[in-house]
Amino acid sequence: MQKILKSCRGACAKRLSTNSVLENKHRYNAFGMRRIIILVLATHVLIASGQPLPKTMKAAVAHEYGGPDVLKFEEVPIPDPKENEILVRVVASGVNPADPLILNGKFAKEFGTHLPLILGYDMAGVVVKTGAKVTKLKVGDPVYAYLLFGGGWAEYCISNEGESAIKPKSLSFVEASAVPLAALTAWQALIDIGKIRSGQTVLIHGGSGGVGSFAIQIAKARGARVIATASTANQDLLKQLGADVAIDYTQQKFEEIAHDVDLVLDPVGRDTLARSYGVVKKGGIVVTIISLCDEAELRKHEIRGTSLSSHPDSAELAEITKLIEIGKIKPIVTQVLPLTDAAKATAQAETHHTRGKIVLKIADEPKP
């Protein structure tokens, strides 16, 4: 600031000294005007250049694989975006059931993770820097994304135009950060693979969870009839989300209620998946996101089955944004914790009994 003021002061003084009238008859006014010009010019320079980014940031970091306790709140270097990447100032990051599985090393190979590890595959924030080949997004854009390689549990993260879409205006950053991974998983299961149509019937297990809650809403937006399962405490949520039939799996057997369904979405696995083959009509499909389908069961019931590994897709995320903006989809956020509580959030996700989503709030919501 001192250098800016000095250079501005010199430029203004040179201009003012050429006018003898101002120098002699209106010296006081000239002095006052000079101060104003200096301040205006200095302010303009600061606004144009922007505030420089810090060199380090706070993050939840794991230096070894293990349980939630291996996460440490540390100061680490801010990543520098490559020519096709963006740097985002993270406001909030979602927590997913896969996070503890990645943290303990079980899915390290599948997710391409390496140590030190920063989790966080959901993110909402503001673009602060762009690479030379980035054309669709610019500095200042509010975005949200499914981060393929994580990194969202930090004050800054790297993303790209294939992952990030403009954040829905109707959602806060905290709400938006709960959307990408779970909503895209539901979208890819129901739309890309299942190709559900109006009038079809869909059975959604774990309807009160992250993926399940979005799946119910996406299926209803497509005109499907939805049967959903959840515990006793979450029956009200299933109905709020639009389920036509809500099944309490602690009191009822879903296979006694659901019959001839066109698609089963299974984020639970184990016995739930095994009992699901028999409720699907011939030619229907089972989509599981947690395990592998039993090929013998698929042949026995003359149905199809697949295991889904979801992926980032900014175009599909933009379609989800449209549904959010017209009120067809709303994220369910039941707990918001600070980044310093990342271990606590991971422990809760590990239970696989979270209603909706947990979100880590990393910064204050930007003012409009």
C-alpha positions in Angstrom: 0.0 0.0 0.0 2.8 2.4 0.8 4.4 1.9 -2.6 1.1 2.4 -4.3 0.4 5.6 -2.4 3.9 6.8 -3.2 3.6 6.3 -6.9 0.1 7.7 -7.0 1.2 10.7 -5.0 4.1 11.4 -7.4 1.8 11.2 -10.5 -0.8 13.5 -9.0 1.8 16.0 -7.8 3.2 16.2 -11.4 -0.2 16.9 -12.8 -1.1 19.5 -10.2 2.2 21.4 -10.5 1.4 22.4 -14.1 -1.4 24.6 -12.9 -0.1 27.7 -11.2 -3.5 28.9 -10.3 -4.2 25.7 -8.3 -0.7 26.0 -6.7 -1.1 29.6 -5.5 -4.8 30.6 -5.2 -6.3 27.2 -4.3 -3.5 25.4 -2.6 -5.7 24.1 0.2 -8.3 22.7 -2.3 -5.6 21.2 -4.4 -4.1 19.5 -1.5 -7.5 18.1 -0.5 -8.2 17.0 -4.1 -4.8 15.4 -4.4 -5.5 13.2 -1.3 -8.8 12.1 -2.8 -7.2 11.2 -6.1 -4.5 9.3 -4.4 -7.0 7.3 -2.4 -9.2 6.6 -5.4 -6.2 5.4 -7.5 -4.9 3.3 -4.7 -8.2 1.7 -4.1 -8.6 1.0 -7.9 -5.2 -0.7 -8.0 -6.0 -2.9 -5.0 -9.4 -3.9 -6.4 -7.9 -4.7 -9.9 -5.1 -6.8 -8.5 -7.2 -8.6 -5.8 -5.9 -9.8 -2.5 -2.9 -12.2 -2.9 -3.6 -15.8 -2.0 -1.9 -17.2 1.1 0.8 -19.8 0.7 -0.7 -22.3 3.2 -4.1 -23.5 4.3 -5.7 -25.5 7.1 -6.7 -29.1 6.2 -7.7 -32.4 7.7 -4.8 -34.7 6.7 -4.1 -38.4 7.1 -0.4 -39.5 6.9 -1.4 -43.1 7.4 -4.4 -45.4 6.7 -6.6 -46.2 9.6 -9.6 -45.1 11.7 -10.9 -41.5 12.1 -8.3 -40.8 14.7 -5.5 -40.7 12.0 -7.0 -37.4 10.7 -4.9 -34.4 11.8 -5.8 -30.7 11.5 -2.7 -29.2 9.9 -1.2 -26.3 7.9 -0.3 -27.5 4.4 0.7 -25.7 1.1 -2.1 -24.4 -1.1 -2.2 -26.4 -4.3 -1.5 -24.7 -7.6 -3.9 -25.4 -10.4 -2.6 -26.8 -13.7 -3.6 -25.2 -17.0 -6.9 -27.1 -17.2 -7.8 -26.8 -13.4 -9.3 -24.3 -11.1 -8.4 -23.4 -7.5 -11.5 -23.1 -5.2 -11.9 -21.4 -1.9 -13.9 -24.1 -0.1 -16.9 -23.0 2.0 -18.2 -26.5 2.8 -17.6 -30.1 2.0 -19.9 -33.1 2.3 -19.2 -36.3 4.2 -20.0 -39.7 2.6 -20.1 -43.3 3.8 -17.2 -44.1 1.5 -14.9 -41.7 3.3 -14.0 -44.1 6.2 -13.5 -46.9 3.7 -11.0 -44.8 1.8 -9.4 -43.6 5.0 -8.7 -47.1 6.2 -7.1 -48.0 2.9 -9.8 -50.5 1.8 -10.7 -48.5 -1.3 -7.3 -46.8 -1.7 -6.5 -48.5 -5.0 -10.0 -48.0 -6.5 -10.0 -44.3 -5.7 -6.4 -43.8 -6.7 -5.5 -42.3 -3.3 -2.1 -41.8 -1.8 -0.6 -40.5 1.4 -0.7 -37.9 2.7 -4.5 -38.0 2.1 -7.0 -35.2 2.2 -10.6 -36.6 2.0 -13.6 -34.7 0.8 -15.3 -35.7 -2.5 -18.1 -33.1 -2.3 -17.3 -29.4 -2.4 -19.0 -26.0 -2.6 -17.0 -22.8 -2.8 -15.8 -19.9 -4.9 -13.2 -20.0 -7.8 -10.2 -18.0 -6.9 -7.8 -19.0 -9.7 -8.0 -20.6 -13.1 -5.6 -22.3 -15.4 -4.8 -20.9 -18.9 -7.0 -23.5 -20.7 -10.1 -23.0 -18.4 -12.9 -21.4 -20.5 -16.2 -22.0 -18.9 -15.5 -20.9 -15.3 -13.9 -17.7 -14.0 -12.6 -16.2 -10.8 -15.5 -15.4 -8.5 -17.9 -18.1 -9.8 -19.7 -20.0 -7.0 -19.4 -23.7 -7.8 -20.0 -27.1 -6.5 -18.4 -30.4 -7.5 -17.9 -34.1 -7.1 -14.1 -34.2 -6.7 -12.7 -37.4 -8.2 -9.5 -37.3 -6.2 -10.9 -35.7 -3.1 -9.2 -32.7 -1.4 -12.4 -31.0 -0.2 -11.6 -31.2 3.5 -9.4 -28.1 3.3 -9.6 -24.4 2.9 -8.7 -24.6 -0.8 -9.0 -27.4 -3.3 -8.3 -28.2 -7.0 -11.1 -29.0 -9.4 -11.8 -28.7 -13.1 -14.6 -28.0 -15.6 -15.5 -31.6 -15.9 -16.3 -31.8 -12.2 -17.6 -28.4 -11.3 -20.9 -26.7 -12.1 -22.3 -23.4 -11.0 -23.9 -23.7 -7.6 -27.7 -23.6 -7.4 -28.8 -20.1 -6.4 -31.5 -21.5 -4.2 -29.1 -23.4 -2.0 -26.6 -22.2 0.6 -23.0 -23.4 0.1 -23.5 -25.8 3.0 -26.6 -27.3 1.4 -24.9 -27.4 -2.0 -21.9 -29.3 -0.7 -24.2 -32.1 0.3 -25.4 -32.7 -3.3 -22.8 -33.7 -5.9 -21.5 -37.2 -5.1 -24.7 -38.6 -3.7 -27.0 -37.0 -6.3 -24.8 -38.0 -9.2 -24.6 -41.6 -7.9 -28.5 -41.7 -7.8 -28.7 -40.0 -11.2 -26.3 -42.4 -12.9 -28.0 -45.4 -11.3 -31.6 -44.4 -12.3 -31.1 -42.4 -15.5 -27.8 -43.5 -17.1 -28.1 -47.2 -16.3 -31.7 -47.8 -15.3 -33.2 -45.4 -17.9 -36.3 -45.2 -15.7 -39.5 -43.8 -17.3 -42.8 -42.4 -16.1 -45.1 -45.1 -14.8 -42.3 -47.6 -13.8 -41.8 -48.8 -10.2 -38.5 -48.4 -8.4 -37.4 -49.9 -5.1 -34.9 -47.8 -3.2 -33.1 -49.2 -0.2 -31.7 -46.9 2.4 -34.1 -44.2 1.3 -33.2 -41.8 4.2 -29.4 -41.9 3.4 -27.5 -39.6 1.1 -27.9 -41.6 -2.1 -31.3 -42.9 -1.2 -32.8 -39.5 -0.4 -31.7 -38.1 -3.8 -32.8 -41.2 -5.6 -36.4 -40.9 -4.3 -36.6 -37.3 -5.5 -35.0 -38.0 -8.9 -37.3 -41.0 -9.5 -40.4 -39.0 -8.6 -39.2 -36.1 -10.9 -39.2 -38.7 -13.7 -42.7 -39.8 -12.9 -41.9 -43.2 -11.4 -43.7 -44.9 -8.5 -41.3 -45.2 -5.6 -41.1 -47.8 -2.9 -38.4 -47.0 -0.3 -37.0 -48.6 2.9 -35.7 -47.0 6.0 -35.8 -47.5 9.8 -38.7 -46.6 12.0 -37.3 -43.2 12.9 -37.0 -42.2 9.2 -40.5 -43.2 7.9 -41.6 -39.6 8.1 -38.6 -38.5 5.9 -39.4 -41.1 3.2 -42.9 -39.6 2.9 -41.6 -36.0 2.9 -39.3 -37.0 0.1 -42.2 -38.3 -1.9 -42.1 -42.1 -1.6 -45.4 -43.7 -2.6 -44.8 -46.6 -0.3 -42.6 -46.4 2.8 -41.3 -49.7 4.3 -40.0 -50.0 7.9 -37.3 -52.6 7.4 -37.2 -53.2 11.2 -40.8 -54.3 11.2 -41.6 -55.4 7.6 -40.0 -57.6 5.0 -39.8 -55.5 1.8 -40.1 -58.7 -0.4 -43.6 -59.2 1.0 -44.6 -55.7 -0.1 -42.6 -54.9 -3.3 -43.4 -57.0 -6.4 -42.6 -56.8 -10.1 -40.5 -53.6 -9.7 -38.6 -52.3 -12.8 -35.4 -51.3 -10.8 -33.9 -51.9 -7.4 -31.2 -49.4 -6.2 -29.1 -51.0 -3.5 -26.7 -49.0 -1.4 -26.8 -51.5 1.4 -25.6 -54.9 0.1 -25.3 -58.2 2.0 -28.7 -59.8 2.8 -30.7 -56.8 1.4 -29.2 -57.4 -2.0 -29.7 -61.1 -1.8 -33.4 -60.7 -1.1 -33.9 -58.1 -3.8 -33.5 -60.3 -6.9 -36.9 -61.9 -6.4 -38.9 -58.6 -6.4 -37.7 -57.5 -9.8 -39.9 -58.3 -12.9 -38.4 -60.1 -15.8 -36.1 -57.8 -17.8 -35.8 -55.5 -14.9 -32.5 -54.4 -13.3 -30.7 -54.4 -9.9 -28.1 -51.6 -9.5 -25.9 -51.9 -6.5 -23.3 -49.4 -5.3 -21.8 -51.4 -2.5 -21.1 -54.9 -3.8 -21.3 -57.3 -6.8 -24.5 -58.8 -8.2 -24.9 -62.6 -8.0 -24.8 -63.8 -11.7 -26.6 -67.0 -10.8 -29.5 -65.0 -9.3 -29.7 -62.7 -12.2 -30.0 -65.7 -14.6 -32.5 -67.4 -12.3 -34.9 -64.5 -12.3 -34.1 -63.4 -15.9 -33.1 -59.9 -14.8 -30.1 -57.7 -15.3 -27.7 -56.4 -12.7 -24.7 -54.1 -12.4 -22.4 -52.6 -9.9 -22.1 -48.8 -10.2 -19.0 -46.8 -9.5 -20.1 -43.3 -9.9 -18.0 -40.5 -11.5 -18.0 -36.7 -11.7 -20.0 -35.2 -14.5 -20.5 -31.4 -14.6 -23.2 -31.7 -17.4 -25.2 -34.1 -15.3 -24.7 -31.9 -12.2 -26.0 -29.0 -14.2 -29.2 -31.1 -14.9 -29.5 -31.8 -11.2 -29.1 -28.0 -10.6 -32.2 -27.4 -12.8 -34.3 -29.8 -10.7 -33.1 -28.1 -7.5 -34.0 -24.7 -8.8 -37.6 -25.7 -9.6 -38.0 -27.4 -6.3 -37.9 -31.0 -7.4 -34.8 -31.9 -5.4 -33.6 -30.7 -2.0 -30.6 -32.0 0.0 -31.2 -33.3 3.5 -28.5 -31.9 5.8 -28.8 -33.2 9.4 -25.5 -32.1 10.9 -23.0 -29.3 10.2 -19.6 -29.6 11.9 -16.4 -27.5 11.7 -13.4 -28.9 9.8 -11.7 -29.5 13.1 -14.4 -32.2 13.8 -13.5 -34.1 10.6 -12.7 -37.2 12.7 -16.0 -37.0 14.5 -17.9 -36.7 11.1 -16.0 -39.7 9.7 -16.9 -41.8 12.8 -20.6 -41.0 12.2 -20.3 -41.8 8.5 -18.8 -45.1 9.5 -22.0 -46.2 11.2 -23.9 -46.1 7.8 -27.0 -44.8 9.7 -26.8 -41.1 8.9 -30.0 -39.4 8.0 -29.3 -37.4 4.8 -25.8 -35.9 4.9 -23.2 -34.5 7.3 -21.4 -31.4 6.1 -18.1 -29.9 7.2 -18.3 -26.1 7.2 -14.9 -24.7 6.4 -15.6 -20.9 5.9 -18.4 -18.4 6.3 -20.9 -18.1 3.6 -19.8 -15.4 1.1 -22.0 -12.3 1.1 -24.1 -11.8 -2.1 
